Each structure stands twice: as C-alpha cells, then as structure tokens.
Amino acid sequence: MKRAHHDLQVWKLGMRLVKDIYAMSRTFPDSERFGLSSQMQRAAVSIPSNIAEGAARTGDKEFLQFLSIARGSLSELETQVMISKELGYIRDDKEVLELMNELYAKMSALITSIRGRSKR
C-alpha cells in the first residue's frame, strides 16, 4: 500500500541514509556494537520514521513538529559520524556528509514551505 510519505524526497533520502549508516557502522569495532554504532543506527532510523509519522498526521502543525524532530535526529547523526571519524572508525565520511547536507537542506525547504502554506 502506497502512503503519502512515499512520494516525499526527504523520506526517500532518509531511507537511503539509513542504508548508508548501517553499512558504515558494520565496520566499527565490536566494542562499539552497543555504543556509538547503535546510537547512529537509531538516529538514522528516526529520520524517515518521523517524516512518515508526521506525514500521516492530520494537520500541518503536527507534520512540522515531526519534521523538526527528524531534522534534530539528522544533526545528532552528523555529530556521531564526525565522532566516528575522529575515533578512526571510518576513513571517508564525505559521501554520507554530502547526503546529510542535501537532506538537511530539503527538510528545511519543506518546513519553510509548510509554514508559508499554513500562514495563508
């Protein structure tokens, strides 16, 4: 069954980011399995999950709240990727950081658009 959020570019990018983060975190040391790796996976999953939940709500105000939560999770994840690089768990974070920047910009544009629509 197709849902409204399936057509949202931010949801699609979020789903792609989840795959990238799971692949990236598989290379972490076993000692991080329940630490940084797990935190990164939860933050990544939170992004498309909150977009989907917000899109399923009845009003713009609720959707904006869930988009805000998703954007917060994205910022959290960005910090965790940077920490992973600093700790030497990943070598190249450029591609995933570019994806996160694109997703952040598109989420911000969607938030701005919905806010403008709500003021009319």
Short mmCIF file of the C-alpha atoms (twelve columns), coordinates in Angstrom:
data_MODEL
# 
_entry.id   MODEL 
# 
loop_
_atom_site.group_PDB 
_atom_site.id 
_atom_site.type_symbol 
_atom_site.label_atom_id 
_atom_site.label_alt_id 
_atom_site.label_comp_id 
_atom_site.label_asym_id 
_atom_site.label_seq_id 
_atom_site.Cartn_x 
_atom_site.Cartn_y 
_atom_site.Cartn_z 
_atom_site.pdbx_PDB_model_num 
ATOM 1   C CA . MET A 1   0.000  0.000  0.000  1 
ATOM 2   C CA . LYS A 2   1.385  3.373  -1.006 1 
ATOM 3   C CA . ARG A 3   1.357  6.116  1.610  1 
ATOM 4   C CA . ALA A 4   1.724  9.895  1.231  1 
ATOM 5   C CA . HIS A 5   5.261  9.942  2.620  1 
ATOM 6   C CA . HIS A 6   6.485  7.504  -0.074 1 
ATOM 7   C CA . ASP A 7   6.428  10.407 -2.546 1 
ATOM 8   C CA . LEU A 8   8.416  12.767 -0.321 1 
ATOM 9   C CA . GLN A 9   12.000 13.315 -1.442 1 
ATOM 10  C CA . VAL A 10  13.081 13.827 2.182  1 
ATOM 11  C CA . TRP A 11  11.701 10.416 3.152  1 
ATOM 12  C CA . LYS A 12  13.472 8.737  0.216  1 
ATOM 13  C CA . LEU A 13  16.767 10.400 1.121  1 
ATOM 14  C CA . GLY A 14  16.259 9.422  4.757  1 
ATOM 15  C CA . MET A 15  15.762 5.797  3.749  1 
ATOM 16  C CA . ARG A 16  18.965 5.925  1.691  1 
ATOM 17  C CA . LEU A 17  20.813 7.414  4.648  1 
ATOM 18  C CA . VAL A 18  19.656 4.549  6.900  1 
ATOM 19  C CA . LYS A 19  21.210 2.034  4.499  1 
ATOM 20  C CA . ASP A 20  24.454 4.003  4.342  1 
ATOM 21  C CA . ILE A 21  24.711 4.318  8.126  1 
ATOM 22  C CA . TYR A 22  24.028 0.607  8.690  1 
ATOM 23  C CA . ALA A 23  26.716 -0.270 6.129  1 
ATOM 24  C CA . MET A 24  29.156 2.192  7.665  1 
ATOM 25  C CA . SER A 25  28.590 1.099  11.253 1 
ATOM 26  C CA . ARG A 26  29.117 -2.605 10.386 1 
ATOM 27  C CA . THR A 27  32.826 -1.838 10.128 1 
ATOM 28  C CA . PHE A 28  33.072 -0.482 13.683 1 
ATOM 29  C CA . PRO A 29  34.893 -2.441 16.378 1 
ATOM 30  C CA . ASP A 30  32.812 -4.988 18.307 1 
ATOM 31  C CA . SER A 31  33.225 -2.828 21.415 1 
ATOM 32  C CA . GLU A 32  31.010 -0.194 19.739 1 
ATOM 33  C CA . ARG A 33  28.187 -2.597 18.862 1 
ATOM 34  C CA . PHE A 34  26.040 -1.338 21.729 1 
ATOM 35  C CA . GLY A 35  27.594 2.122  21.841 1 
ATOM 36  C CA . LEU A 36  28.193 4.560  19.036 1 
ATOM 37  C CA . SER A 37  27.120 2.125  16.309 1 
ATOM 38  C CA . SER A 38  23.747 1.535  17.946 1 
ATOM 39  C CA . GLN A 39  23.216 5.257  18.581 1 
ATOM 40  C CA . MET A 40  23.957 6.084  14.954 1 
ATOM 41  C CA . GLN A 41  21.558 3.432  13.702 1 
ATOM 42  C CA . ARG A 42  18.760 4.664  15.983 1 
ATOM 43  C CA . ALA A 43  19.298 8.301  14.953 1 
ATOM 44  C CA . ALA A 44  19.304 7.320  11.265 1 
ATOM 45  C CA . VAL A 45  16.112 5.253  11.582 1 
ATOM 46  C CA . SER A 46  14.468 8.114  13.451 1 
ATOM 47  C CA . ILE A 47  14.753 10.411 10.429 1 
ATOM 48  C CA . PRO A 48  12.487 8.667  7.885  1 
ATOM 49  C CA . SER A 49  10.327 7.288  10.707 1 
ATOM 50  C CA . ASN A 50  9.455  10.761 11.969 1 
ATOM 51  C CA . ILE A 51  8.907  12.054 8.441  1 
ATOM 52  C CA . ALA A 52  6.466  9.193  7.832  1 
ATOM 53  C CA . GLU A 53  4.663  9.681  11.129 1 
ATOM 54  C CA . GLY A 54  4.329  13.418 10.579 1 
ATOM 55  C CA . ALA A 55  3.024  12.959 7.043  1 
ATOM 56  C CA . ALA A 56  0.352  10.615 8.396  1 
ATOM 57  C CA . ARG A 57  -0.931 13.196 10.875 1 
ATOM 58  C CA . THR A 58  -3.937 15.337 10.132 1 
ATOM 59  C CA . GLY A 59  -2.504 18.832 10.182 1 
ATOM 60  C CA . ASP A 60  0.468  20.948 9.190  1 
ATOM 61  C CA . LYS A 61  1.307  21.823 12.798 1 
ATOM 62  C CA . GLU A 62  1.848  18.165 13.686 1 
ATOM 63  C CA . PHE A 63  3.769  17.492 10.478 1 
ATOM 64  C CA . LEU A 64  6.082  20.417 11.253 1 
ATOM 65  C CA . GLN A 65  6.731  19.052 14.730 1 
ATOM 66  C CA . PHE A 66  7.758  15.645 13.347 1 
ATOM 67  C CA . LEU A 67  9.900  17.249 10.633 1 
ATOM 68  C CA . SER A 68  11.628 19.227 13.364 1 
ATOM 69  C CA . ILE A 69  12.327 16.027 15.297 1 
ATOM 70  C CA . ALA A 70  13.671 14.372 12.124 1 
ATOM 71  C CA . ARG A 71  15.963 17.345 11.491 1 
ATOM 72  C CA . GLY A 72  17.203 17.147 15.073 1 
ATOM 73  C CA . SER A 73  17.983 13.450 14.602 1 
ATOM 74  C CA . LEU A 74  19.869 14.333 11.429 1 
ATOM 75  C CA . SER A 75  22.017 16.838 13.331 1 
ATOM 76  C CA . GLU A 76  22.619 14.266 16.049 1 
ATOM 77  C CA . LEU A 77  23.678 11.721 13.421 1 
ATOM 78  C CA . GLU A 78  26.013 14.204 11.751 1 
ATOM 79  C CA . THR A 79  27.804 14.705 15.063 1 
ATOM 80  C CA . GLN A 80  28.077 10.940 15.575 1 
ATOM 81  C CA . VAL A 81  29.574 10.471 12.099 1 
ATOM 82  C CA . MET A 82  32.143 13.174 12.891 1 
ATOM 83  C CA . ILE A 83  32.951 11.466 16.204 1 
ATOM 84  C CA . SER A 84  33.363 8.152  14.364 1 
ATOM 85  C CA . LYS A 85  35.858 9.748  12.013 1 
ATOM 86  C CA . GLU A 86  37.765 11.362 14.894 1 
ATOM 87  C CA . LEU A 87  37.980 7.964  16.605 1 
ATOM 88  C CA . GLY A 88  39.283 6.364  13.405 1 
ATOM 89  C CA . TYR A 89  36.277 4.086  12.881 1 
ATOM 90  C CA . ILE A 90  35.667 5.470  9.398  1 
ATOM 91  C CA . ARG A 91  38.096 6.860  6.849  1 
ATOM 92  C CA . ASP A 92  35.892 8.663  4.378  1 
ATOM 93  C CA . ASP A 93  32.771 10.421 5.557  1 
ATOM 94  C CA . LYS A 94  32.462 12.774 2.579  1 
ATOM 95  C CA . GLU A 95  29.680 10.924 0.720  1 
ATOM 96  C CA . VAL A 96  27.478 10.422 3.778  1 
ATOM 97  C CA . LEU A 97  28.017 14.022 4.936  1 
ATOM 98  C CA . GLU A 98  27.012 15.276 1.467  1 
ATOM 99  C CA . LEU A 99  23.841 13.182 1.667  1 
ATOM 100 C CA . MET A 100 23.113 14.596 5.130  1 
ATOM 101 C CA . ASN A 101 23.654 18.161 3.884  1 
ATOM 102 C CA . GLU A 102 21.275 17.552 0.973  1 
ATOM 103 C CA . LEU A 103 18.674 16.051 3.292  1 
ATOM 104 C CA . TYR A 104 19.014 18.893 5.800  1 
ATOM 105 C CA . ALA A 105 18.529 21.497 3.054  1 
ATOM 106 C CA . LYS A 106 15.490 19.703 1.621  1 
ATOM 107 C CA . MET A 107 13.927 19.269 5.070  1 
ATOM 108 C CA . SER A 108 14.468 22.936 5.808  1 
ATOM 109 C CA . ALA A 109 12.877 23.900 2.477  1 
ATOM 110 C CA . LEU A 110 9.894  21.630 3.189  1 
ATOM 111 C CA . ILE A 111 9.479  23.153 6.653  1 
ATOM 112 C CA . THR A 112 9.599  26.664 5.184  1 
ATOM 113 C CA . SER A 113 7.074  25.694 2.515  1 
ATOM 114 C CA . ILE A 114 4.631  24.202 5.015  1 
ATOM 115 C CA . ARG A 115 4.974  27.211 7.316  1 
ATOM 116 C CA . GLY A 116 4.197  29.511 4.373  1 
ATOM 117 C CA . ARG A 117 1.198  27.420 3.407  1 
ATOM 118 C CA . SER A 118 -0.069 27.468 6.989  1 
ATOM 119 C CA . LYS A 119 0.060  31.291 7.164  1 
ATOM 120 C CA . ARG A 120 -2.245 31.739 4.159  1 
# 
